[in-house]
Amino acid sequence: MPEYWDPEIETMPIDDLKKLQEEKLKQLVHYVYERSPFYRKRFDEHGVKPEDIQTLDDIRKLPFTVKQDLRDTYPTGMFCVPNTELVRFHASSGTTGKPTVVGYTQHDIEEWAESLARGFTSVGLGENDILQVSYGYGLFTGGLGAHYGSEKLGATVLPTSSGNTERQLELMRDLDVTAIACTPSYFLYMIETAKKLNIDLRSDTKLRMGFFGAEPWSEELKRRIESESGIKAYDIYGTSEMSGPLFTECSEQCGVHIWADKFLIEILDPETGQPVPDGETGELVITTLTKEAMPLIRYRVRDLTRKFSEPCPCGRTHPRIARISGRSDDMIIVRGINVFPGQVESVLMKIPEVGNHFMIIVDRIGPLDSMKVQIEMHESAFSDKMSDMMELKGKISSALKNVLNLAVEVELVEHGSLPRSEGKSKKVIDKRKI
């Protein structure tokens, strides 16, 4: 039998769920119009009043919100409550401009924790588990999000944050950790470090599951993580603008459940802004239905995914999204062809001789763009024979060209030569922008 955190809500009939969303949407637009100078001005500019929103379809009358709006209103111009009602701030790094600041009321924190408690419960995490949280703590939302969600359901938390990997592995083994939450790239680094320390994650630890997110990762990388560590890998999803990590796959692993009583999602064509049919890839747009401090209406996340509206085999009726395939603003255009790093990863992870790390380097030589993929070989695949290496390069080049429709240069490098990441990995260097 599936495990539920709140079975009445999680298995609510779809029609009832839509009615609940409709009521919450109507309340939300009145709330932001009264409390947010930003949204009042934006609504007025688009000629829409709260009373114009009566059905879920009416959401398309409302304007989009984008990340630049948060930067333009820095630091608290998007907030709907005074500082006296806030209990916490989180903020982005601000590496690409003004940081984005998000405030939370106590209600917001509790909603955040409950959202993840539902997700963790759906894969069988419970009070007998110990979750090692290796996401960063602090202004980044990943660590505290997983932390509060785990404590909410009664599991024990080991708040290691990122870094100090040898110590993390020691604690994982000595404290009988059963689950971990971190970026997939950092877990690959942990697997690599464990091998150097002669630690077998299968036999020397009690680790049985991991929650990986904060960066796009492919189904092929998931399979590789599972084969190399022996654990079950689950997708975890959220954005710092909404609350950080919020949703996970369930035990059926046929999509990430988005809690429809808390969030309303749309999947739209990135170019036209029009809805795409269920099952087709588009840009994720999210409206927060229960946030108090900083609600977001039709927020363009820029993540690319697919939506599934039919009930899940686990019995939950809330919509699901597929693993994020990339970001609409992470797309690389090389000689007129659209390339996503996830496509490259998906190809490489199917080739046994390829290691777990790669780097895409895009440059412009004269009038033409060039794309090179540096690829670490698997330790067992290295050969002194030039013919073996040339054959492998040809195999990889052919596989990439078949998928990308683009000839790229392949450079095989030694195991351990590419940079490792303890947080979000960087897989693209675009020298055209330098």
C-alpha positions in Angstrom: 0.0 0.0 0.0 1.3 3.5 -0.8 2.3 5.7 2.1 0.6 9.1 2.4 1.3 12.2 4.5 -2.3 13.5 4.0 -4.3 11.0 2.1 -7.5 13.1 1.9 -5.7 15.9 0.1 -3.3 13.7 -1.9 -6.0 11.5 -3.4 -8.7 14.2 -3.7 -10.8 13.7 -6.9 -9.4 15.8 -9.7 -12.7 17.8 -10.1 -12.6 18.7 -6.4 -8.9 19.6 -6.6 -9.6 22.0 -9.5 -12.5 23.6 -7.5 -10.1 24.1 -4.6 -7.5 25.6 -6.9 -10.1 27.9 -8.3 -11.1 29.2 -4.9 -7.5 29.7 -3.9 -6.7 31.5 -7.1 -9.6 34.0 -6.6 -8.4 34.6 -3.0 -4.8 35.1 -4.2 -5.6 37.8 -6.8 -7.6 39.8 -4.3 -4.8 39.3 -1.8 -2.0 40.6 -4.0 -4.0 43.4 -5.5 -4.7 44.7 -2.0 -1.2 44.1 -0.5 1.3 44.3 -3.3 2.0 47.7 -5.0 3.9 45.7 -7.7 1.0 43.5 -8.6 -1.6 46.2 -8.4 0.4 48.3 -10.8 1.0 45.3 -13.1 -2.7 44.3 -13.1 -3.7 47.8 -13.9 -1.3 48.1 -16.7 -2.8 44.9 -18.3 -6.4 46.1 -17.6 -7.3 43.2 -15.3 -9.1 43.4 -12.0 -9.3 40.6 -9.3 -13.0 40.1 -10.1 -12.1 39.2 -13.7 -10.6 35.9 -12.4 -13.4 33.5 -11.8 -12.2 30.2 -13.3 -8.8 28.4 -13.7 -8.8 29.3 -17.4 -9.0 33.0 -16.5 -5.4 32.8 -15.2 -4.3 33.5 -18.8 -5.7 37.0 -18.4 -3.0 37.6 -15.7 0.5 38.9 -16.7 3.6 36.8 -16.3 6.2 37.4 -13.5 9.9 37.0 -14.4 13.1 36.9 -12.4 14.0 40.4 -13.5 10.9 41.7 -11.7 12.5 40.4 -8.4 15.7 42.2 -9.3 14.0 45.4 -10.3 12.1 45.5 -7.0 15.1 44.6 -4.8 15.2 44.0 -2.0 11.6 43.7 -0.7 9.4 45.4 -3.3 7.5 42.1 -4.1 6.6 41.5 -0.5 2.9 41.5 0.7 3.7 41.7 4.4 5.7 44.0 6.6 9.1 42.9 8.1 7.4 42.4 11.5 5.5 39.4 10.0 8.6 37.8 8.5 10.6 35.0 10.2 13.3 34.5 7.6 15.0 35.8 4.4 16.8 33.8 1.7 18.7 35.3 -1.2 20.4 34.2 -4.4 24.1 34.7 -5.0 23.6 37.7 -7.3 26.4 36.6 -9.6 24.5 37.6 -12.7 23.1 40.9 -11.3 21.2 42.0 -8.3 20.4 39.1 -6.0 16.8 38.0 -5.6 15.5 38.2 -2.0 12.6 36.0 -0.7 10.9 36.5 2.6 9.0 34.0 4.6 6.2 34.1 7.3 5.9 31.3 9.8 3.0 30.0 7.7 5.3 29.9 4.6 7.9 27.9 6.4 5.3 25.4 7.6 3.9 25.1 4.1 7.4 24.5 2.7 8.1 21.8 5.2 4.8 20.1 4.7 5.3 20.1 0.9 8.6 18.2 1.3 7.2 15.9 4.1 4.6 14.7 1.6 7.2 14.0 -1.0 9.6 12.2 1.4 6.7 10.1 2.7 5.8 9.1 -0.8 9.1 7.2 -1.3 9.0 5.6 2.2 11.2 8.0 4.2 10.1 8.0 7.8 10.9 8.3 11.4 13.4 5.4 11.3 15.5 7.1 8.7 18.5 9.4 9.0 18.8 12.0 6.2 22.2 13.5 5.4 21.6 16.9 4.0 24.5 17.8 1.8 23.0 20.8 0.1 24.4 24.1 1.1 22.9 25.8 4.1 22.6 29.6 4.6 21.2 32.0 2.0 20.8 29.1 -0.4 17.5 27.3 0.2 18.5 23.7 -0.5 19.9 22.7 2.9 17.2 24.2 5.1 14.4 23.1 2.8 15.4 19.4 3.0 16.2 19.8 6.7 12.8 21.2 7.7 10.9 18.7 5.5 12.7 15.8 7.0 12.2 16.9 10.6 8.5 17.5 9.9 7.9 13.8 9.2 10.0 12.7 12.1 13.2 11.6 10.4 16.6 12.4 11.9 18.7 15.0 10.1 22.5 15.0 9.7 23.1 18.7 8.5 26.5 18.2 6.9 26.0 20.9 4.2 28.4 20.6 1.2 32.2 20.1 1.3 34.5 18.2 3.7 33.7 15.0 1.7 35.9 12.6 3.6 34.3 13.6 6.9 30.8 13.3 5.3 31.5 9.7 4.3 32.9 8.9 7.7 29.7 10.2 9.4 27.5 8.5 6.8 29.1 5.2 7.7 29.4 5.7 11.5 25.8 7.1 12.0 24.1 4.6 9.7 22.7 7.2 7.4 19.9 5.8 5.2 19.2 8.7 2.8 21.0 11.7 1.3 20.0 15.0 -0.3 22.5 16.8 -2.5 23.2 17.7 -6.1 23.8 14.8 -8.5 27.2 16.2 -9.3 28.3 16.3 -5.7 27.1 12.7 -5.1 29.2 11.6 -8.1 32.1 13.2 -6.3 31.2 11.4 -3.1 31.2 8.1 -5.0 34.6 8.9 -6.4 36.0 9.9 -3.0 34.5 6.7 -1.4 36.4 4.5 -3.9 39.7 6.3 -3.1 39.0 5.6 0.6 38.1 2.0 -0.1 34.6 2.6 1.2 31.9 0.5 -0.5 28.6 2.4 -0.3 26.7 -0.9 -0.7 28.4 -2.9 2.0 30.0 -0.3 4.3 27.0 2.0 4.7 23.2 1.8 5.2 22.5 4.3 2.5 19.4 3.2 0.5 18.0 6.4 -1.2 19.1 9.8 -2.4 17.2 13.0 -3.4 19.0 14.8 -6.1 18.3 18.1 -7.7 19.2 21.8 -8.0 20.7 21.2 -11.4 19.3 19.4 -14.5 20.2 15.7 -14.7 19.3 13.0 -17.1 17.7 9.6 -16.8 20.9 8.1 -18.0 22.9 9.8 -15.2 20.3 8.5 -12.7 20.9 4.9 -13.8 24.6 5.4 -13.5 24.3 6.8 -10.0 22.2 3.8 -9.0 24.5 1.2 -10.6 27.6 2.7 -9.0 26.2 3.3 -5.5 23.4 0.7 -5.1 20.9 3.3 -3.9 17.5 4.4 -5.3 17.8 7.9 -6.8 14.8 10.2 -6.6 14.3 13.6 -8.3 13.7 16.6 -6.0 12.5 19.9 -7.4 11.9 23.5 -6.5 13.2 27.0 -7.1 14.7 29.5 -4.7 12.1 32.1 -5.8 9.3 29.9 -4.6 10.8 28.3 -1.5 13.7 26.1 -2.7 13.1 22.3 -2.8 9.4 21.5 -2.6 8.5 18.4 -4.6 9.8 14.8 -5.2 9.0 11.8 -7.2 7.0 9.1 -5.5 7.9 5.4 -5.2 6.4 4.8 -8.7 8.9 7.3 -10.2 6.7 8.4 -13.1 7.1 12.1 -12.5 7.5 14.7 -9.8 4.2 15.4 -7.9 3.3 19.1 -7.8 0.9 19.7 -4.9 -2.1 21.3 -6.6 -3.6 22.6 -3.3 -0.5 24.8 -2.9 0.7 25.5 -6.5 -0.9 26.0 -9.9 1.3 25.0 -12.9 1.1 25.7 -16.6 3.4 24.3 -19.3 3.7 26.9 -22.1 5.5 27.3 -25.4 8.5 29.5 -24.4 8.1 31.6 -27.6 4.3 32.1 -27.8 3.4 31.8 -24.1 0.5 29.5 -25.1 -0.3 26.2 -23.4 1.2 23.0 -24.9 -0.7 19.6 -24.7 -0.1 17.2 -21.8 3.0 15.2 -22.4 4.7 17.8 -24.7 7.8 19.8 -23.6 7.4 23.4 -22.6 8.4 26.0 -20.1 7.1 25.6 -16.5 5.1 28.5 -15.2 4.0 28.4 -11.5 1.5 30.4 -9.4 1.9 30.0 -5.6 -1.6 29.6 -4.1 -0.7 29.7 -0.3 2.3 31.9 0.1 1.9 35.0 2.3 5.1 36.9 2.3 5.9 36.8 -1.4 3.3 35.2 -3.6 4.2 34.8 -7.3 1.7 34.9 -10.1 2.5 33.1 -13.4 6.2 33.0 -12.6 8.2 31.9 -15.6 10.7 29.5 -14.1 12.5 28.9 -17.4 12.8 25.2 -16.7 11.7 22.9 -19.5 9.5 19.9 -18.7 6.4 18.0 -19.5 3.1 17.7 -17.5 1.0 14.6 -16.8 -2.5 15.3 -15.5 -3.9 11.8 -15.1 -3.7 10.2 -11.7 -0.5 8.4 -10.7 -0.4 4.7 -10.2 0.4 5.5 -6.5 -3.1 6.9 -6.2 -2.2 10.5 -6.0 -4.3 12.8 -8.2 -2.0 15.8 -8.2 -0.3 16.7 -11.5 3.2 15.5 -12.2 6.1 16.9 -14.2 8.9 15.0 -15.9 12.5 15.5 -14.9 13.7 18.9 -15.9 15.4 18.5 -19.3 17.1 21.9 -19.3 16.4 25.6 -19.1 15.1 27.8 -21.9 17.8 30.3 -21.1 20.5 27.6 -20.8 20.1 26.7 -24.5 23.3 27.0 -26.5 22.9 28.0 -30.2 25.8 26.6 -32.3 25.7 27.3 -36.0 22.0 27.8 -35.8 21.3 24.5 -33.9 19.8 24.5 -30.4 21.9 22.4 -28.0 21.1 21.6 -24.3 23.7 20.3 -21.9 21.3 17.6 -20.9 21.3 16.2 -24.4 25.0 15.8 -24.3 24.9 14.2 -20.8 22.2 11.8 -21.9 24.3 10.6 -24.9 27.6 10.2 -22.9 26.1 8.4 -19.9 25.0 5.6 -22.3 28.6 4.9 -23.3 30.3 2.6 -20.7 33.8 3.8 -21.5 32.9 7.4 -20.6 33.4 8.6 -17.0 31.0 10.8 -15.0 32.4 14.2 -15.9 32.4 16.3 -19.0 32.7 19.9 -20.1 31.2 21.7 -23.2 33.4 24.5 -24.6 31.8 26.8 -27.2 34.0 29.3 -29.1 34.0 31.4 -32.2 36.8 30.9 -34.7 36.6 33.6 -37.3 32.9 33.7 -38.5 32.1 30.2 -37.4 31.0 28.8 -34.0 32.8 25.7 -32.7 31.8 23.3 -30.0 34.2 20.9 -28.2 33.3 18.3 -25.5 36.0 17.4 -23.1 35.2 14.0 -21.7 36.8 12.1 -18.9 37.2 8.4 -19.6 36.2 5.7 -17.2 39.3 4.5 -15.3 39.0 1.0 -16.8 38.7 2.3 -20.4 42.1 4.0 -20.6 44.4 2.5 -23.2 48.0 3.2 -24.4 46.9 2.1 -27.9 46.2 5.1 -30.1 43.9 3.0 -32.2 41.7 2.3 -29.2 41.4 5.9 -28.3 40.7 7.0 -31.9 38.0 4.3 -32.1 36.4 5.6 -28.9 36.5 9.2 -30.1 34.8 8.2 -33.3 32.1 6.2 -31.4 31.4 9.2 -29.1 31.4 11.8 -32.0 29.0 9.7 -34.0 26.6 9.3 -31.1 26.6 13.0 -30.4 26.1 14.0 -34.0 23.1 11.6 -34.3 21.4 13.3 -31.4 22.5 16.9 -31.8 22.5 17.1 -35.6 25.8 18.8 -35.2 29.5 17.8 -35.7 31.4 18.5 -32.5 35.0 18.0 -31.5 35.6 15.3 -28.9 38.6 15.5 -26.6 39.3 12.6 -24.3 41.0 13.6 -21.1 42.3 11.6 -18.1 40.2 10.5 -15.2 40.3 13.2 -12.5 41.4 16.1 -14.8 38.1 18.0 -15.0 36.9 20.2 -12.1 34.6 18.6 -9.4 31.7 20.4 -7.8 30.5 20.4 -4.2 27.3 22.3 -5.3 25.9 23.0 -8.7 28.1 21.9 -11.4 29.2 24.0 -14.4 29.1 22.1 -17.6 29.4 24.8 -20.2 32.1 27.4 -20.9 30.9 29.8 -23.7 33.9 31.8 -24.7 31.8 33.8 -27.1 30.5 35.6 -24.0 33.9 36.3 -22.4 
